[in-house]
C-alpha cells in the first residue's frame, strides 16, 4: 500500500495525524461509520448497566451497591472507584477503548524499553482526564443539588440530565470523529501547531474527553456517587470521588494497553508497523467507530427512545 506522508518524528504522535496515511481512505471511513451505526442499534444498556455493571460493583463492594447508603467519605471514595470500574463497558465509557489503538501504535519498540517508558502515554491521558474530573467534582460539591442532573423540569420530554448527556456526548462523539478523520489524513489536523510544540497534546486531549464523560454520564451507580458528593458540599471529597471514578473508568483500558505492549512481546507493535500506513488505519478506524457510536447513541437513539424520532434499535 502506497502512502502520501512522512513517518512521525515523535512516537507519541503516531496515529494522531502523524502519517503516513492510507491511500484508499473511503474503504476505511465508510465501514468504520457503518460499524458505529450497527453498534448503536444493537447496544443493550440494561445488559451492560445491570448484568455487568451492577454485578461487578456488588461483588467488589460486598453488598448491594444501589440499596446500601454510602456511609462517609472513605466509603464514598471506594464507591467512586468501584462504580467507575464497574462502568467500564457502559455506553458512556466504551469510547475510551478507542484510545488503545493510538497508544499501542505509538509504542513500536516498547518491548525494548524500560517498563516505565510504556506508562508515559497513560500518564498524559491521566493528566487531561484528572484535570477535567477534579474540576467538575469541585463544581458539583460547590453547586450541590442545583446541578442540572437534579432538575425535574422537562423540555420537549427531555429532563435536564438528558439534555446535558446529549450535548456532552454529542460534542465528545464529534471530536472523536474529527480525530479519526485527522488520523487518516482525510481532514487537516486542528492540533497541528500545538502538537508540533507539545507532542503529547493529543493524548492530553484524549484524557480530557474521557474526563468529560462524567459531565454527561447518567449511569445509575454514578448518580448515587454524584448525589452524595453534591449533598456533602465537601470540595476535597468531590474532587477525590470524581477523580477516582475516572481512574476506575480507564483501568481496563490501561490493562489492555499494557497487555498489548508487553504480554505479546512486541508482536502487536511489529504487526502495526509492518506496513507504513497501518497505524493510521487502525487508529482512525477505532476513533471513527467510537465517535460514531457515541454521537448516534446519545443523540439519535436517545431521541428515538423518547419517541421524538424513529431510530432503529434492538429491544433487549
N, C-alpha and C positions, 0 to 999 in steps of 0.2 A: 504494500500500500504506500503510495507516494504521499508526501507531506508538503506543507507550504510555509512552515515557520521553523524557528530555531529551537534548540533544546534549552530549557530554562537553566539559568546560571545558578539559581538558588534552589536546593532540593525541596524546601517547604513551599515553593511557588508552583511545583509540578502539579498539573491537573487543574489549577486555578488560572486559566488563561495564559499559562506559560508556554503552551505548544510543546511539540509540534501537533498540528491538528489533522484529523482525518479529512479526506477529500470529499467522500460521499456522505455529507453530514445529514442530509434528509433521511437516509436509511437508518440513522441513529435517533434523530429527533422524533420522527413520526412514531416508531414503535415504542419509544420511551413515554411519549404523551399518551398513547393508547394504553400502555401498561398502567399508568397512573389512573386513567379513567376506569379501567377494569377493576383495579384495586379499590377504588372509591365505591363502585357498585356492589362488590362482594364483601366489603368490610363489615364485620359483625361487632358492634360496640358492646352489646350485652355479654358476648362470649369473652372478649378481651378484658372488659372492665370488671366483670363479676367472676367468671370462671377462673381467669388467670390472676387478675389484679387483686381481688378480694382474698382469694385462697393464699396467695403469696404473702400478703400483709398479715392475715390471720395466723399463718404458720410462724412467721418471723416474730410477731409480737406475742404470740401465745394466747391470744384472746380475740374475740370478735372486734375487729378494728372499727366498725361502724357503730356498734351498740355500746362500746365501752368509752366513757368520757375520758378526755385527756387530763391526767392528774398532775399538773405542774409543768414547769419549764423543761426539766430533764426528760420527762415523758413526752413532752411536745416535740423536742428536738429529735428524739428517737423515732417518734411517729413520722416526722417530716422526712427523715432519710428513708425509712421503710416504705412509706407511701410513694416516695419518688422512685424507689427501686421497683415496687410493685406496678407502677405505671409506665414501665419502660416500653411496653408494647401497646400502649393506648394510642388512639388516633392522633392525639395532640403531641405525641412524642416520637412517633415512628420516623418522622423526617430526620431525626438526629442520626439515624443509621446511614443517611446519605453522606455523612461526613467521613465515614470509614474509608471509602474508595480514595479520595484525595490524600488522606493521611498515609495509607499504605503506598500509594503511588509516589509520594514524596520521600519514601524511605528505601530507595532502590538498593542501597548497600547496607541497610540497617543491621543485617546479620553479622557484619564485621565491626560494628561499632560497639561501644560500651552501652550497657543497658539504659543508663540514664539519658543518653542521647536520644533514645527512642521516645522518652517521655516528654521531650520538649514540645512537640506539636500538641500533645494533650494539655500541657501547661498553658500554651497560648489560647487554646479553646476555653480552658477553665478561667483564664483571666477575663475574657469577654463575657462568659456566662455568669460568673460570680459578680461582676460589676453590675449587671442588669438585675440579677435576682436579689442581691443585697439592697440595692437602692429601692427596688419595689417592695421588699419586706419592710423597710423603714417607712415608706409611704403608707403601707397598709396599717402598720402599728399606729401611725400618727392620725390618719383619717378615720380609722376604725370602721364601724358598720355603716358609715356614709358612702362607702365604696359602691360603684355600680352593681357589683355582684350581689348586694343585699337588697336592691330595689325590686319591688313587686310590680312597679308600673310597666305596662306593656305598650309598645308602639307597633301597630300592624301585626299583632300576635307575637311579637318578639320582646322578651324581657331585656333588661339592661345587661344581664350576664350574657345572653345570647348575642346581642348586638356587639358587645365587646369581643366575644370569641370570634365572630365573623370578621370583624375589622382586623384584629390582631393576626389571626391565622391567614386571612386573605393576603395581608401585606407580606407575612413570612413566606407564604407559598409563592408569591410573585418574585420575591427576592431569590428564592431557591431556583426558580425557573430561569431568571436572568443569569444567575451564577452558572447554571447548567449550559445555557446557550453561550455564555462567555467562555466556559471551559472548552467548548467545542469550536470556538472561533467563529461562531455564527454572528455574534454582535461584538462591538468593541468592549474593552474592559473598563468598567466605570471606576475600578480601583487601580488603574494603570500607574498613574503618577505616585499615588500613595504606596502601592505595592513595591515599586522600584526603590522607594526610600525606606520603607519598612516591610521587608519580605513576609513577615508574619501577619500582616494586616488582614489577609483573607481568613486566616484561622481565628483571629480575634473576632472578626465579623460573624463567622460561623458560631462561635461561642455566644456572642450577644444574641443571635437568633434563637439558640437553644434556651438561653436565659429568658428570652421573651415569651417562651411557651407558657410560663407561669402567669403572664399578664392576661392571657385569654383562656387559660385552662379551666374547663368545667368538671373535670374528673371528681366524682363524689368524695373519694378519700382526700383529695387536695382541698376540697371545700371545707372539710372538717378542720384541717390544719389552718386554712385561711381564716375561718371564723375565730378560732382560738387565738391566733396572732392578732387579729383585729380587735377582739374584745380585751386583750391584755394591755394594749397601749404601751407595751414594752418594746422600744425600738431595737434593743440588743437581741431580744428574743425573736422579734420579727425578722431581723437581718439573718440571724443564725438559722432559723427554721427554713426560710426561703432558700438560703444558700445550700443547706443540706438536702432540701427537696431537689434542687438542680443537680447536685452531686449524685444523688440516687438515680436520677434520670439517665446519666451518662456512664454509670458503672459498667453495664453490659456492653455498651459501645466501646468503652476503653478496653475491656477484656477481649472483645472480638479483635480489636486493632492489635493488641499485644500478641494474641494467638497467631494472627496472620503474618506478623512481622518476625516472630521468634519461633513459635512451635513448628512452623513449616520449614524452618531452616533456610529461609530466603527463597523458597520455590515460588511463592506468590509474587514476590518482587521481581524475580527473574522473568516470570511469565509476563508481568505487566510491562517490563522494559524490553522484552524480546522484539517488539515492533515499535517504531518511534511514536506512533500516534495512539497506542493502546491505552496509555494512562489517561489521556484526554478523553478518549472514547468512553472508558468505564466511569470516569469521574462525571462527565457530562450527562451520561445516561442515568446514573444514580441520582444526581441532583434533580434532573428533569422528572423522574418518576416520583421522588419525594415531594417536589414542589407542586406538581400537578395534583397529586393526591391531597396534599394539604389545602390547596386552594379550592378544589372541587368539593371535597368532603365538608369543609367548614363553611362554605358559602352556598353552593348549589344544592348539595344533598341536604343541608340543614333546612333550606327553604322548601325543598321537596317534602321533608318530614313534617313541616308545619302546614303543608297544603297550599303554600303560596305559589309554587310552580310544580311542574311534574319533572321528576328526576328518577331514572331507573335505578332500583336497588333491590338487593335480596332481603327478604324478611326472615332472618334467622338470628 
